[in-house]
């Protein structure tokens, strides 16, 4: 059999071995965690070096498989609380870049990666850069959640980059893509997005727009401490997050803009 015929099986075999080894390493690491023997900073350095090396390696056409695999690795990395408490989240941007290079259509992953990179890793400029790349390669039809990528980008541009013009455009695009869903949820997303764009158009320092942006963060972060910070930011601009009887929340906008 020629090498070309063997190549797909070699790639799958290597991927399978990598998954097994990763599981073994993860179990071993957590055993070391319990003994207090892990050098978290060395582990972080190894992860970043491995991701840098992976960027330079060929994919042999298995981009989607590799995107899935590295997203699982990211979830494992992000969820390692003892390590993240020590070293932070510096490798999130590396995972984001690699996965978006492999599969820009992986919308569900980018909803998580965007929040992780902007809020937890504090790298909103990189998030906007990666989202620009992703959004240039997808359409609203690819996923009902695609409009949220524009919203997340608008949040970063408004709150962290101070680029109000870009933020306004992102919210307008979110509305356009939301309407392409053709359902009531899409209409509601479009309505809220156009309202935010209008607030920014009238007032670049719009308190209502900022309250809405922080509420977006409140709904999408993964821990109570960060939720509380977002809630306080909403209150700083005169808004309020109301807890409804069913446990869900609702944003009360500031009375003045």
C-alpha positions as a printed Julia matrix, in Angstrom:
257×3 Matrix{Float64}:
   0.0    0.0    0.0
   1.3    3.46  -0.88
   2.0    6.01   1.86
  -0.92   8.16   0.67
  -3.3    5.33   1.55
  -1.74   4.78   4.94
  -1.66   8.42   5.94
  -5.29   8.79   7.15
  -4.95   5.72   9.35
  -1.65   6.98  10.75
  -3.24  10.31  11.64
  -6.19   8.62  13.35
  -3.87   6.26  15.21
  -1.69   9.12  16.42
  -4.79  11.05  17.5
  -6.11   8.04  19.41
  -2.77   7.5   21.13
  -2.63  11.21  22.0
  -6.09  11.04  23.59
  -5.09   8.01  25.66
  -1.81   9.61  26.72
  -3.58  12.84  27.6
  -6.04  10.97  29.82
  -3.17   9.17  31.51
  -1.25  12.42  32.01
  -4.36  14.14  33.35
  -4.93  11.37  35.89
  -1.26  11.39  36.9
  -1.26  15.15  37.26
  -4.28  15.11  39.55
  -2.6   12.45  41.66
   0.38  14.77  41.92
  -2.0   17.65  42.72
  -3.26  15.76  45.75
   0.34  15.34  46.9
   1.19  18.99  46.28
   4.03  18.09  43.89
   2.95  19.86  40.69
   5.01  22.75  39.32
   2.09  24.64  37.78
   4.26  27.26  36.12
   6.35  24.6   34.41
   3.14  22.87  33.27
   1.85  26.16  31.84
   5.11  26.67  29.96
   4.92  23.15  28.53
   1.33  23.67  27.37
   2.18  26.92  25.59
   5.24  25.39  23.93
   3.2   22.39  22.75
   0.53  24.66  21.26
   3.16  26.77  19.51
   4.69  23.63  18.02
   1.28  22.34  16.93
   0.66  25.58  14.98
   3.68  24.79  12.82
   2.69  21.19  12.07
   0.62  20.01   9.08
  -2.96  18.81   9.59
  -3.15  16.37   6.65
  -6.73  17.53   6.07
  -7.97  16.55   9.53
  -8.69  20.12  10.59
 -12.1   19.41  12.14
 -10.85  16.45  14.16
  -7.94  18.52  15.44
 -10.24  21.43  16.27
 -12.45  19.09  18.34
  -9.43  17.56  20.03
  -7.85  20.87  21.02
 -11.18  22.21  22.2
 -11.4   19.25  24.57
  -7.86  20.02  25.69
  -8.88  23.63  26.29
 -11.87  22.55  28.42
  -9.53  20.36  30.45
  -7.07  23.25  30.82
  -9.73  25.81  31.72
 -11.36  23.53  34.28
  -8.12  22.79  36.13
  -8.92  25.19  38.97
  -5.82  24.56  41.14
  -3.55  25.3   38.17
  -5.49  28.34  36.98
  -5.48  29.84  40.47
  -1.67  29.68  40.38
  -0.79  30.58  36.79
  -3.86  32.28  35.35
  -5.16  31.67  31.84
  -2.29  32.65  29.56
  -2.74  29.67  27.2
  -6.4   30.44  26.39
  -5.45  32.74  23.5
  -3.18  30.01  22.09
  -6.03  27.51  22.14
  -8.37  30.1   20.6
  -5.95  30.89  17.77
  -5.22  27.25  17.0
  -8.86  26.12  17.01
  -9.99  29.09  14.9
  -7.26  28.29  12.37
  -8.43  24.68  12.16
 -12.19  25.25  12.02
 -13.64  28.79  11.85
 -17.14  27.24  11.7
 -16.91  25.85  15.25
 -19.36  28.45  16.61
 -20.19  26.71  19.9
 -16.5   26.63  20.84
 -16.0   30.33  20.16
 -18.85  31.3   22.44
 -16.91  29.73  25.32
 -13.44  30.75  24.14
 -14.48  34.39  23.72
 -15.64  34.69  27.32
 -12.65  32.76  28.62
 -10.12  34.85  26.71
 -11.63  38.29  27.35
 -12.88  37.94  30.91
 -10.61  35.34  32.5
  -7.4   35.78  30.49
  -7.91  39.54  30.07
  -7.04  39.44  26.37
 -10.0   41.16  24.74
  -7.91  42.59  21.84
  -6.9   39.05  20.87
 -10.51  37.88  21.17
 -11.67  40.59  18.76
  -8.87  39.65  16.36
  -9.83  35.97  16.38
 -13.55  36.72  16.09
 -12.89  38.94  13.08
 -11.16  35.97  11.45
 -13.99  33.59  12.36
 -16.81  35.91  11.29
 -15.17  36.5    7.92
 -15.41  32.76   7.26
 -18.96  31.97   8.36
 -22.52  33.04   7.6
 -25.6   33.43   9.83
 -27.03  30.21   8.41
 -24.23  28.11   9.87
 -25.61  28.2   13.42
 -28.53  29.84  15.26
 -25.93  31.01  17.78
 -23.74  32.81  15.25
 -25.27  36.27  16.03
 -23.92  36.01  19.57
 -20.37  36.13  18.22
 -21.1   39.63  16.93
 -22.61  40.56  20.31
 -19.59  39.25  22.22
 -17.3   41.18  19.89
 -19.37  44.32  20.44
 -19.1   43.89  24.21
 -15.31  43.67  24.02
 -15.04  46.62  21.65
 -17.23  48.78  23.88
 -16.0   47.87  27.35
 -12.37  46.89  26.86
 -11.16  48.44  23.6
 -13.13  51.69  23.73
 -13.89  51.37  20.0
 -17.48  52.57  20.01
 -17.77  52.79  16.22
 -16.73  49.15  15.87
 -19.03  48.12  18.73
 -22.0   49.84  17.09
 -21.26  48.01  13.82
 -20.99  44.67  15.66
 -24.4   45.11  17.28
 -25.92  46.07  13.93
 -24.44  42.93  12.37
 -25.73  40.85  15.29
 -29.23  42.14  14.51
 -28.86  41.35  10.82
 -27.67  37.82  11.5
 -30.31  37.27  14.19
 -33.11  38.11  11.76
 -31.71  35.46   9.41
 -32.77  32.86  12.0
 -36.37  33.49  11.0
 -37.81  32.85  14.45
 -39.11  34.84  17.42
 -35.87  34.42  19.35
 -33.98  35.94  16.44
 -36.37  38.89  16.36
 -35.84  39.51  20.07
 -32.04  39.33  19.7
 -32.24  41.74  16.77
 -34.43  44.15  18.74
 -32.04  44.28  21.71
 -28.98  44.57  19.47
 -30.46  47.45  17.47
 -31.42  49.2   20.71
 -27.82  48.95  21.9
 -26.51  50.23  18.57
 -28.95  53.15  18.8
 -27.8   53.96  22.35
 -24.19  54.06  21.16
 -25.11  56.15  18.13
 -26.67  58.82  20.35
 -24.15  58.63  23.19
 -20.73  56.9   22.96
 -20.7   56.7   26.77
 -24.22  55.29  26.93
 -24.99  53.97  30.39
 -27.76  51.8   28.97
 -25.42  50.19  26.44
 -22.81  49.53  29.12
 -25.38  48.04  31.46
 -26.46  45.71  28.68
 -22.86  44.74  27.92
 -22.08  43.93  31.55
 -25.32  41.96  31.77
 -24.15  39.9   28.78
 -20.99  39.13  30.73
 -23.02  38.35  33.86
 -25.03  35.73  31.97
 -22.04  34.07  30.37
 -19.27  33.85  32.96
 -18.67  30.59  34.78
 -18.13  31.49  38.43
 -19.98  33.43  41.09
 -17.13  35.83  41.86
 -17.0   37.12  38.28
 -20.8   37.24  38.13
 -20.77  39.46  41.2
 -18.2   41.79  39.6
 -20.39  42.08  36.51
 -23.46  42.75  38.65
 -21.63  45.58  40.45
 -20.61  47.09  37.11
 -24.26  47.07  36.04
 -25.17  48.9   39.24
 -22.34  51.42  38.76
 -24.01  52.72  35.61
 -27.44  52.81  37.23
 -28.84  49.47  36.11
 -30.07  46.54  38.14
 -30.18  42.78  37.68
 -33.52  41.48  38.91
 -33.99  37.84  39.94
 -37.38  36.55  38.8
 -39.52  34.0   40.72
 -38.41  31.18  38.42
 -34.75  31.89  39.2
 -33.96  33.54  35.88
 -32.69  37.11  35.71
 -33.71  40.26  33.91
 -31.87  43.52  33.29
 -33.41  46.77  34.46
 -31.79  49.53  32.4
 -30.67  52.85  33.92
 -33.39  55.5   33.85
 -30.98  58.05  32.36
 -28.45  57.52  29.61
